Amino acid sequence: MESDQLYNEIVSFCQANSDEATVLKYARYFKEGYDAYGVPTAAYLEKVSELKALETISLQDILACAHRLLKSGKYEETSFVISLIEGYKKKFDAQTFTAIEKWFESGISNWAHTDFLSGNVLPYFFLKKIIPLEKLNSWRTSPYKFQRRCVPVTLIKLLKTTSDLNVLFEMINPMMMDNERVVHQGLGWFLREAWKLKHEETEDFLFRWKDDSARLIFQYATEKMGKTERVRFKKTRI
């Protein structure tokens, strides 16, 4: 299937299955705005499965039409791109990662797409050693806040692959003074999951930043701790 045909197939499906009630139902979860068709979840998942089963669609077809789908701003069009590419992991190479890096310029602009990409697509590049982890270094200072959020959220899937969590802590160290709430949430989420695995190493890192980093990071990071454990990470009053 040519990329133009795939693009038209997805857009036509979304238009035919739009539902304003579904848009209203989910809009409250997106503070940045929610521009969607309102395609019901069941219909969306069925269409994704249908497209994934087609042998005529290639990874290159998806990448070729990704920019047009992403830049529309329509929630489901971006969702299709991420869902479809997830099915082609075994075809990933370094060029695939380079293509994905550009998606934040085009339209990855909410927490849901960011976390889906970070949890279901990006970790594969590092778990299979297609590219080195250092490729995420430039993402830490990206002008796009959701690309920055991707760094800690992607690292969650790598927590159980190393015996030395300090390697991952050093990855997020330059981000601990980020000024965006969505990044704070991602950092806190990562640190909470790290703490579940290794209390001491994680707490050492948290103590290093407790008087300087955003409190929201610590709110998330200490969520599973007991009350007496959490109080240790309160900001020191001068």
Contacts in CASP RR format, 6 or more apart in sequence:
PFRMAT RR
TARGET T0000
AUTHOR 0000-0000-0000
METHOD contacts of the structure
MODEL  1
MESDQLYNEIVSFCQANSDEATVLKYARYFKEGYDAYGVPTAAYLEKVSE
LKALETISLQDILACAHRLLKSGKYEETSFVISLIEGYKKKFDAQTFTAI
EKWFESGISNWAHTDFLSGNVLPYFFLKKIIPLEKLNSWRTSPYKFQRRC
VPVTLIKLLKTTSDLNVLFEMINPMMMDNERVVHQGLGWFLREAWKLKHE
ETEDFLFRWKDDSARLIFQYATEKMGKTERVRFKKTRI
1 9 0 8 1.000
1 54 0 8 1.000
1 56 0 8 1.000
1 57 0 8 1.000
1 61 0 8 1.000
2 61 0 8 1.000
3 60 0 8 1.000
3 61 0 8 1.000
3 62 0 8 1.000
3 64 0 8 1.000
3 65 0 8 1.000
4 65 0 8 1.000
6 51 0 8 1.000
6 57 0 8 1.000
6 61 0 8 1.000
6 62 0 8 1.000
6 65 0 8 1.000
7 65 0 8 1.000
7 68 0 8 1.000
7 69 0 8 1.000
9 51 0 8 1.000
10 51 0 8 1.000
10 65 0 8 1.000
10 69 0 8 1.000
10 77 0 8 1.000
10 80 0 8 1.000
11 69 0 8 1.000
11 72 0 8 1.000
11 77 0 8 1.000
13 39 0 8 1.000
13 47 0 8 1.000
14 37 0 8 1.000
14 39 0 8 1.000
14 74 0 8 1.000
14 76 0 8 1.000
14 77 0 8 1.000
15 37 0 8 1.000
17 37 0 8 1.000
17 38 0 8 1.000
17 39 0 8 1.000
17 40 0 8 1.000
17 43 0 8 1.000
17 44 0 8 1.000
18 37 0 8 1.000
18 38 0 8 1.000
18 39 0 8 1.000
19 37 0 8 1.000
19 38 0 8 1.000
19 39 0 8 1.000
19 40 0 8 1.000
20 38 0 8 1.000
22 36 0 8 1.000
22 38 0 8 1.000
22 39 0 8 1.000
22 40 0 8 1.000
23 34 0 8 1.000
23 36 0 8 1.000
23 37 0 8 1.000
23 38 0 8 1.000
26 34 0 8 1.000
26 36 0 8 1.000
26 38 0 8 1.000
27 33 0 8 1.000
27 34 0 8 1.000
27 36 0 8 1.000
29 112 0 8 1.000
30 110 0 8 1.000
30 111 0 8 1.000
30 112 0 8 1.000
32 109 0 8 1.000
32 110 0 8 1.000
33 110 0 8 1.000
34 75 0 8 1.000
34 110 0 8 1.000
35 73 0 8 1.000
35 74 0 8 1.000
35 75 0 8 1.000
36 74 0 8 1.000
36 75 0 8 1.000
36 76 0 8 1.000
37 74 0 8 1.000
37 75 0 8 1.000
37 76 0 8 1.000
38 75 0 8 1.000
38 76 0 8 1.000
39 76 0 8 1.000
44 76 0 8 1.000
44 79 0 8 1.000
47 80 0 8 1.000
48 80 0 8 1.000
48 83 0 8 1.000
48 84 0 8 1.000
51 57 0 8 1.000
51 80 0 8 1.000
51 84 0 8 1.000
52 84 0 8 1.000
52 87 0 8 1.000
57 84 0 8 1.000
58 88 0 8 1.000
58 91 0 8 1.000
59 85 0 8 1.000
59 88 0 8 1.000
59 91 0 8 1.000
59 92 0 8 1.000
59 96 0 8 1.000
62 81 0 8 1.000
62 84 0 8 1.000
62 85 0 8 1.000
62 88 0 8 1.000
63 85 0 8 1.000
63 96 0 8 1.000
63 99 0 8 1.000
66 81 0 8 1.000
66 85 0 8 1.000
66 99 0 8 1.000
66 103 0 8 1.000
66 106 0 8 1.000
67 102 0 8 1.000
67 106 0 8 1.000
69 77 0 8 1.000
69 78 0 8 1.000
69 80 0 8 1.000
69 81 0 8 1.000
70 77 0 8 1.000
70 78 0 8 1.000
70 81 0 8 1.000
70 103 0 8 1.000
70 106 0 8 1.000
70 107 0 8 1.000
70 108 0 8 1.000
71 106 0 8 1.000
71 107 0 8 1.000
73 107 0 8 1.000
73 109 0 8 1.000
75 110 0 8 1.000
75 113 0 8 1.000
78 107 0 8 1.000
78 108 0 8 1.000
78 113 0 8 1.000
79 113 0 8 1.000
79 116 0 8 1.000
81 103 0 8 1.000
82 113 0 8 1.000
82 116 0 8 1.000
82 117 0 8 1.000
82 120 0 8 1.000
82 121 0 8 1.000
83 116 0 8 1.000
85 96 0 8 1.000
85 100 0 8 1.000
85 121 0 8 1.000
86 120 0 8 1.000
86 121 0 8 1.000
89 121 0 8 1.000
89 124 0 8 1.000
92 124 0 8 1.000
92 125 0 8 1.000
92 128 0 8 1.000
92 130 0 8 1.000
93 130 0 8 1.000
94 130 0 8 1.000
94 131 0 8 1.000
96 125 0 8 1.000
97 125 0 8 1.000
97 130 0 8 1.000
97 131 0 8 1.000
97 135 0 8 1.000
100 117 0 8 1.000
100 121 0 8 1.000
100 122 0 8 1.000
101 139 0 8 1.000
101 147 0 8 1.000
103 117 0 8 1.000
104 142 0 8 1.000
104 144 0 8 1.000
104 146 0 8 1.000
104 147 0 8 1.000
105 144 0 8 1.000
108 114 0 8 1.000
108 117 0 8 1.000
108 144 0 8 1.000
108 146 0 8 1.000
108 147 0 8 1.000
109 144 0 8 1.000
109 146 0 8 1.000
110 146 0 8 1.000
111 146 0 8 1.000
111 149 0 8 1.000
111 182 0 8 1.000
111 185 0 8 1.000
113 146 0 8 1.000
114 146 0 8 1.000
114 149 0 8 1.000
114 150 0 8 1.000
114 153 0 8 1.000
114 182 0 8 1.000
115 153 0 8 1.000
117 150 0 8 1.000
118 149 0 8 1.000
118 150 0 8 1.000
118 153 0 8 1.000
118 154 0 8 1.000
118 156 0 8 1.000
119 153 0 8 1.000
119 154 0 8 1.000
119 156 0 8 1.000
119 157 0 8 1.000
122 150 0 8 1.000
122 154 0 8 1.000
123 154 0 8 1.000
123 157 0 8 1.000
123 158 0 8 1.000
124 130 0 8 1.000
125 131 0 8 1.000
125 135 0 8 1.000
126 132 0 8 1.000
126 133 0 8 1.000
126 154 0 8 1.000
126 158 0 8 1.000
127 157 0 8 1.000
127 158 0 8 1.000
127 161 0 8 1.000
133 158 0 8 1.000
133 167 0 8 1.000
133 171 0 8 1.000
136 150 0 8 1.000
136 151 0 8 1.000
136 154 0 8 1.000
136 171 0 8 1.000
137 171 0 8 1.000
139 147 0 8 1.000
139 148 0 8 1.000
139 150 0 8 1.000
139 151 0 8 1.000
140 148 0 8 1.000
140 151 0 8 1.000
140 171 0 8 1.000
140 172 0 8 1.000
140 174 0 8 1.000
140 175 0 8 1.000
141 148 0 8 1.000
141 174 0 8 1.000
142 148 0 8 1.000
145 180 0 8 1.000
145 182 0 8 1.000
145 183 0 8 1.000
146 182 0 8 1.000
148 175 0 8 1.000
148 178 0 8 1.000
148 180 0 8 1.000
148 183 0 8 1.000
149 180 0 8 1.000
149 182 0 8 1.000
149 183 0 8 1.000
149 185 0 8 1.000
149 186 0 8 1.000
151 171 0 8 1.000
151 172 0 8 1.000
151 175 0 8 1.000
152 172 0 8 1.000
152 175 0 8 1.000
152 183 0 8 1.000
152 186 0 8 1.000
152 187 0 8 1.000
152 188 0 8 1.000
152 189 0 8 1.000
152 190 0 8 1.000
152 191 0 8 1.000
153 186 0 8 1.000
153 189 0 8 1.000
153 190 0 8 1.000
155 168 0 8 1.000
155 171 0 8 1.000
155 172 0 8 1.000
155 190 0 8 1.000
156 189 0 8 1.000
156 190 0 8 1.000
156 193 0 8 1.000
158 168 0 8 1.000
159 165 0 8 1.000
159 168 0 8 1.000
159 190 0 8 1.000
159 193 0 8 1.000
159 194 0 8 1.000
159 197 0 8 1.000
160 197 0 8 1.000
162 168 0 8 1.000
165 194 0 8 1.000
165 197 0 8 1.000
165 198 0 8 1.000
165 201 0 8 1.000
165 202 0 8 1.000
166 201 0 8 1.000
166 205 0 8 1.000
168 190 0 8 1.000
168 194 0 8 1.000
169 194 0 8 1.000
169 201 0 8 1.000
169 202 0 8 1.000
169 205 0 8 1.000
172 187 0 8 1.000
172 190 0 8 1.000
175 183 0 8 1.000
175 187 0 8 1.000
176 187 0 8 1.000
176 209 0 8 1.000
176 212 0 8 1.000
176 213 0 8 1.000
176 217 0 8 1.000
177 212 0 8 1.000
177 213 0 8 1.000
178 184 0 8 1.000
178 187 0 8 1.000
178 214 0 8 1.000
179 214 0 8 1.000
181 214 0 8 1.000
181 216 0 8 1.000
184 214 0 8 1.000
184 216 0 8 1.000
184 217 0 8 1.000
184 220 0 8 1.000
185 216 0 8 1.000
185 220 0 8 1.000
186 220 0 8 1.000
187 213 0 8 1.000
187 217 0 8 1.000
187 220 0 8 1.000
187 221 0 8 1.000
188 216 0 8 1.000
188 217 0 8 1.000
188 218 0 8 1.000
188 219 0 8 1.000
188 220 0 8 1.000
188 221 0 8 1.000
189 220 0 8 1.000
191 202 0 8 1.000
191 205 0 8 1.000
191 206 0 8 1.000
191 217 0 8 1.000
191 220 0 8 1.000
191 221 0 8 1.000
192 220 0 8 1.000
192 221 0 8 1.000
192 222 0 8 1.000
192 223 0 8 1.000
192 224 0 8 1.000
194 201 0 8 1.000
194 202 0 8 1.000
195 202 0 8 1.000
195 203 0 8 1.000
195 206 0 8 1.000
195 221 0 8 1.000
195 222 0 8 1.000
195 224 0 8 1.000
195 225 0 8 1.000
196 224 0 8 1.000
202 221 0 8 1.000
203 232 0 8 1.000
206 218 0 8 1.000
206 221 0 8 1.000
206 222 0 8 1.000
206 233 0 8 1.000
207 232 0 8 1.000
207 233 0 8 1.000
209 217 0 8 1.000
210 218 0 8 1.000
210 233 0 8 1.000
210 234 0 8 1.000
210 235 0 8 1.000
210 236 0 8 1.000
211 235 0 8 1.000
211 236 0 8 1.000
215 235 0 8 1.000
218 233 0 8 1.000
221 233 0 8 1.000
222 229 0 8 1.000
222 230 0 8 1.000
222 233 0 8 1.000
END
